[in-house]
């Protein structure tokens, strides 16, 4: 990357980081449970993730640290959030604007193997806030892991689009 491109990328990262922080702040103000906090992903998130990384009851075995680092370089407009409950990592999510820029997609979401947080509901508050700040007119949840999860997303007002293997909801 040339100096100019690097500087432009850093400016984009700073601009969208502020929007991400604003969205998470907004979401945190909505929660009735003060033990739940949404934060950006940082080194403490990675350290906490190691505690549930290799749990046998994980549905997916995503490599969050590497995936997040890769996405931080590729997608400065990304959505990222770590959900904490009682100061323990309860879940992670990652998404980005759609290719057309009219929507915001959630590509990855995972709840800690042992937690009672309602992660999808929690993340949807933040996703909606960030999507609104970006001017998105819809949200997408990409590639539900199974039919039960797909139906769970549909229960929040999403519609399943089989050709794209995603659930979509208008804002």
PELIN-V214819 format. One record per pair of residues at least 24 apart in sequence whose ideal C-beta (glycine too) atoms are under 10 Angstrom apart, sorted by the first residue. I is the first residue (numbers start at 1). J is the second residue. If there is no record, write none. Layout:
BEGIN
i/j
I/J
I/J
END
This chain:
BEGIN
i/j
1/73
8/76
9/73
9/76
10/76
11/76
12/75
12/76
12/77
13/72
13/73
13/75
13/76
13/77
13/78
14/76
15/76
15/77
16/75
16/76
16/77
16/78
16/79
16/97
16/130
16/133
16/134
17/72
17/76
17/78
17/80
18/133
19/77
19/79
19/129
19/130
19/133
19/134
20/77
20/78
20/79
20/80
20/81
20/126
20/129
20/130
20/133
21/130
22/129
22/130
22/133
23/79
23/81
23/125
23/126
23/127
23/128
23/129
23/130
23/131
23/132
23/133
23/134
24/79
24/80
24/81
24/82
24/125
24/126
24/129
24/130
25/126
25/129
26/125
26/126
26/128
26/129
26/130
26/132
26/133
27/81
27/83
27/122
27/123
27/124
27/125
27/126
27/127
27/128
27/129
27/130
28/122
28/125
28/126
28/129
29/125
29/129
30/122
30/125
30/126
30/128
30/129
31/121
31/122
31/125
33/85
33/86
33/117
33/118
33/122
35/84
35/85
35/86
35/87
35/88
35/90
35/117
36/83
36/84
36/85
36/86
36/90
36/117
36/118
36/119
36/122
37/82
37/83
37/84
37/85
37/86
37/87
37/90
37/122
38/81
38/82
38/83
38/84
38/90
38/91
38/93
38/122
38/123
38/125
38/126
38/129
39/80
39/81
39/82
39/83
39/84
39/89
40/80
40/81
40/82
41/65
41/68
41/69
41/71
41/72
41/80
41/81
41/82
41/89
41/92
41/93
41/94
42/82
44/82
44/84
44/87
44/89
45/80
45/81
45/82
45/83
45/84
45/89
45/92
46/82
46/89
47/89
48/82
48/84
48/87
48/88
48/89
48/90
48/92
48/112
49/82
49/89
49/92
49/110
49/112
50/89
51/88
51/89
51/112
51/113
51/114
52/88
52/89
52/90
52/91
52/110
52/111
52/112
52/113
52/114
52/115
53/113
54/113
55/112
55/113
55/114
56/113
57/113
57/114
58/110
58/111
58/112
58/113
59/110
59/111
59/113
59/145
59/146
59/149
60/108
60/109
60/110
60/145
61/110
62/92
62/94
62/108
62/109
62/110
64/92
64/94
64/108
64/110
67/92
67/94
67/107
67/108
68/92
68/94
68/108
71/95
71/96
71/107
71/108
75/107
77/101
77/104
77/130
77/134
78/104
78/107
78/130
79/104
79/105
79/106
79/107
79/123
79/126
79/127
79/129
79/130
79/131
79/134
79/139
80/108
80/126
80/130
81/106
81/109
81/122
81/123
81/125
81/126
81/127
81/130
83/109
83/111
83/112
83/115
83/117
83/118
83/119
83/122
83/123
83/126
84/112
84/115
84/117
85/112
85/115
85/116
85/117
85/119
85/122
86/115
86/116
86/117
88/112
88/114
88/115
88/117
89/115
90/114
90/115
90/116
90/117
90/118
90/119
90/122
91/115
91/117
91/118
91/119
91/120
91/122
91/123
92/119
92/123
93/119
93/120
93/122
93/123
93/124
93/126
93/127
93/141
95/123
95/127
95/130
95/131
95/139
95/140
95/141
95/142
96/142
97/130
97/131
97/134
97/135
97/136
98/136
98/137
98/138
98/139
98/140
98/142
98/166
98/168
101/134
101/135
101/136
102/134
102/135
102/136
102/137
102/138
103/131
103/134
103/136
103/137
103/138
103/139
103/140
103/166
103/168
103/169
103/170
103/171
104/128
104/130
104/131
104/132
104/133
104/134
104/135
104/136
104/137
104/138
104/139
104/140
104/171
105/131
105/136
105/138
105/139
105/140
105/141
105/142
105/143
105/166
105/168
106/131
106/139
106/140
106/141
106/142
106/143
106/153
106/166
106/167
107/140
107/141
107/142
107/143
107/166
108/142
108/143
109/141
109/142
109/144
109/145
109/149
109/153
110/145
120/149
120/152
120/153
120/155
120/156
121/156
124/153
124/156
124/157
124/158
124/169
127/169
127/171
128/169
128/171
131/169
131/171
132/171
135/171
136/170
136/171
137/170
137/171
138/168
138/169
138/170
138/171
139/166
139/167
139/168
139/169
139/170
139/171
140/164
140/166
140/167
140/168
140/169
141/166
141/167
141/168
141/169
142/166
142/167
142/168
143/167
END
